[in-house]
Amino acid sequence: MSWSPGRTERPRRRPPRQVEVAEVRRLTARMVAVTFAGESLAGFAEPVPTAHVKLFLPDAQGHVAQPVVGPDGHLRWPDGRPTMRTYTPRRFDAEANTLEVWFVLHGDGPAARWAAEARPGSRAAIGGPGGRFSVDPEARRWWIGGDESALPAIATLLEALPEGAEGEVHLEVQAAEDRIPLPAPAGVSPTWHDRAGEPGVTLVDTLRRAPLDDDTHVWIACEAQAVREARSYLLTDRGLPRPRVTTRGYWRVGAANHPDHDSGED
Ligand SMILES: Cc1cc2nc3c(=O)[nH]c(=O)nc-3n(C[C@H](O)[C@H](O)[C@H](O)COP(=O)(O)OP(=O)(O)OC[C@H]3O[C@@H](n4cnc5c(N)ncnc54)[C@H](O)[C@@H]3O)c2cc1C
């Protein structure tokens, strides 16, 4: 149900769900899978492919702030707004009420630091899921690209592709030890690239050599500046139809808390 000016009550935002870490698994040299658990995850909506969640981090004392819902339906934070970052719900298990999230351990950032130190019992809160992406069942050809931060989203996208899908997946990572097995239909082959130069440059160079036609659906997420180059190249130089191109800047060199939903359109 959507809010309209004629109605007297605004929709009430759901406060984030308080969760506890149940398990931490090392996936690669620079990535951990954190499984969150908690009764509060009951009713968490089945995420669409490439969906996102909001991760609310604890303060230095380990306390996770909890908001109240104001009379206008918006969340208020009596103890101050906690640090929040965006992640991909990699897997939700509705029977066990567990949610898996994969974190890049890139070093310098509150979320990356939290994930590096997360242990069973560590606390956080989760908002969402959000996201409206859906796989066009008619789409046969795909060109998918991303860096480490997009590996979880790409895994959810590959799992959602129909059996007959064809195409290429290109993953730019720091080094060979950052590679992981990915689920993919037989016709979609992942290719791994070790990063050479600035983040995203290798991926964009690969895109420039890609065999693309009007029917190819492109999905790319990586560093925001590289996303801008990729999007402009696809739409301007290659003339791909806009609806076939999905691009997201997931983070930006030198910027903390890069805004969500950065399509790289500017
Ligand atoms: C829709 C969406 C889904 C996402 N899903 C995931 C996911 O599942 N897993 C995941 O790990 N990330 C994911 N990200 C990216 C993640 O939100 C950012 O990397 C975020 O900035 C991490 O927060 P932080 O507190 O660690 O660093 P910040 O405080 O935001 O940044 C601190 C410094 O670290 C740098 N930095 C941030 N991220 C990276 C990175 N990935 N590599 C190198 N340097 C970096 C910044 O440039 C800055 O200089 C997603 C982003 C979006 C928009």
The ligand as an SDF file (V2000), in Angstrom:
LIG
                    3D

 53 58  0  0  0  0  0  0  0  0999 V2000
   23.8020   -1.9520   -3.3490 C   0  0  0  0  0  0  0  0  0  0  0  0
   25.1800   -2.2190   -2.7330 C   0  0  0  0  0  0  0  0  0  0  0  0
   25.5260   -3.5050   -2.3380 C   0  0  0  0  0  0  0  0  0  0  0  0
   26.7940   -3.7470   -1.7690 C   0  0  0  0  0  0  0  0  0  0  0  0
   27.1040   -5.0330   -1.3830 N   0  0  0  0  0  0  0  0  0  0  0  0
   28.3200   -5.2810   -0.8060 C   0  0  0  0  0  0  0  0  0  0  0  0
   28.6430   -6.5950   -0.3300 C   0  0  0  0  0  0  0  0  0  0  0  0
   27.8130   -7.5180   -0.3420 O   0  0  0  0  0  0  0  0  0  0  0  0
   29.8790   -6.7960    0.2150 N   0  0  0  0  0  0  0  0  0  0  0  0
   30.8000   -5.7610    0.3050 C   0  0  0  0  0  0  0  0  0  0  0  0
   31.9160   -6.0010    0.8190 O   0  0  0  0  0  0  0  0  0  0  0  0
   30.5200   -4.5140   -0.1250 N   0  0  0  0  0  0  0  0  0  0  0  0
   29.2890   -4.2510   -0.6610 C   0  0  0  0  0  0  0  0  0  0  0  0
   28.9790   -2.9770   -1.0670 N   0  0  0  0  0  0  0  0  0  0  0  0
   30.0210   -1.9450   -0.9490 C   0  0  0  0  0  0  0  0  0  0  0  0
   30.0780   -1.3690    0.4690 C   0  0  0  0  0  0  0  0  0  0  0  0
   28.8330   -0.7390    0.7920 O   0  0  0  0  0  0  0  0  0  0  0  0
   31.2030   -0.3120    0.5110 C   0  0  0  0  0  0  0  0  0  0  0  0
   32.4340   -0.9120    0.2250 O   0  0  0  0  0  0  0  0  0  0  0  0
   31.2680    0.4380    1.8170 C   0  0  0  0  0  0  0  0  0  0  0  0
   31.9370    1.6510    1.5540 O   0  0  0  0  0  0  0  0  0  0  0  0
   32.0190   -0.3000    2.9220 C   0  0  0  0  0  0  0  0  0  0  0  0
   31.9710    0.4870    4.0920 O   0  0  0  0  0  0  0  0  0  0  0  0
   33.2550    0.7030    5.0430 P   0  0  0  0  0  0  0  0  0  0  0  0
   32.7090    1.2460    6.3160 O   0  0  0  0  0  0  0  0  0  0  0  0
   34.0420   -0.5640    5.0800 O   0  0  0  0  0  0  0  0  0  0  0  0
   34.1240    1.7810    4.2740 O   0  0  0  0  0  0  0  0  0  0  0  0
   33.8150    3.3880    4.1260 P   0  0  0  0  0  0  0  0  0  0  0  0
   33.8330    4.0530    5.4560 O   0  0  0  0  0  0  0  0  0  0  0  0
   32.5880    3.5710    3.2940 O   0  0  0  0  0  0  0  0  0  0  0  0
   35.0840    3.8510    3.2830 O   0  0  0  0  0  0  0  0  0  0  0  0
   36.3690    4.0340    3.8920 C   0  0  0  0  0  0  0  0  0  0  0  0
   37.4710    3.9780    2.8530 C   0  0  0  0  0  0  0  0  0  0  0  0
   37.5150    2.6620    2.2900 O   0  0  0  0  0  0  0  0  0  0  0  0
   37.4140    2.7030    0.8710 C   0  0  0  0  0  0  0  0  0  0  0  0
   36.6030    1.5510    0.4230 N   0  0  0  0  0  0  0  0  0  0  0  0
   35.2940    1.3350    0.6520 C   0  0  0  0  0  0  0  0  0  0  0  0
   34.8860    0.1770    0.1060 N   0  0  0  0  0  0  0  0  0  0  0  0
   35.9780   -0.3460   -0.5000 C   0  0  0  0  0  0  0  0  0  0  0  0
   36.1870   -1.5420   -1.2390 C   0  0  0  0  0  0  0  0  0  0  0  0
   35.2230   -2.4390   -1.4890 N   0  0  0  0  0  0  0  0  0  0  0  0
   37.4510   -1.7800   -1.6980 N   0  0  0  0  0  0  0  0  0  0  0  0
   38.4630   -0.8950   -1.4660 C   0  0  0  0  0  0  0  0  0  0  0  0
   38.3080    0.2520   -0.7670 N   0  0  0  0  0  0  0  0  0  0  0  0
   37.0730    0.5170   -0.2830 C   0  0  0  0  0  0  0  0  0  0  0  0
   36.7580    4.0530    0.5370 C   0  0  0  0  0  0  0  0  0  0  0  0
   37.1700    4.5230   -0.7230 O   0  0  0  0  0  0  0  0  0  0  0  0
   37.2430    4.9400    1.6810 C   0  0  0  0  0  0  0  0  0  0  0  0
   38.4930    5.5010    1.3430 O   0  0  0  0  0  0  0  0  0  0  0  0
   27.7130   -2.7050   -1.6280 C   0  0  0  0  0  0  0  0  0  0  0  0
   27.3460   -1.3920   -2.0050 C   0  0  0  0  0  0  0  0  0  0  0  0
   26.0930   -1.1470   -2.5470 C   0  0  0  0  0  0  0  0  0  0  0  0
   25.7170    0.2570   -2.9420 C   0  0  0  0  0  0  0  0  0  0  0  0
  1  2  1  0
  2  3  1  0
  2 52  2  0
  3  4  2  0
  4  5  1  0
  4 50  1  0
  5  6  2  0
  6  7  1  0
  6 13  1  0
  7  8  2  0
  7  9  1  0
  9 10  1  0
 10 11  2  0
 10 12  1  0
 12 13  2  0
 13 14  1  0
 14 15  1  0
 14 50  1  0
 15 16  1  0
 16 17  1  0
 16 18  1  0
 18 19  1  0
 18 20  1  0
 20 21  1  0
 20 22  1  0
 22 23  1  0
 23 24  1  0
 24 25  2  0
 24 26  1  0
 24 27  1  0
 27 28  1  0
 28 29  2  0
 28 30  1  0
 28 31  1  0
 31 32  1  0
 32 33  1  0
 33 34  1  0
 33 48  1  0
 34 35  1  0
 35 36  1  0
 35 46  1  0
 36 37  1  0
 36 45  1  0
 37 38  2  0
 38 39  1  0
 39 40  1  0
 39 45  2  0
 40 41  1  0
 40 42  2  0
 42 43  1  0
 43 44  2  0
 44 45  1  0
 46 47  1  0
 46 48  1  0
 48 49  1  0
 50 51  2  0
 51 52  1  0
 52 53  1  0
M  END
$$$$
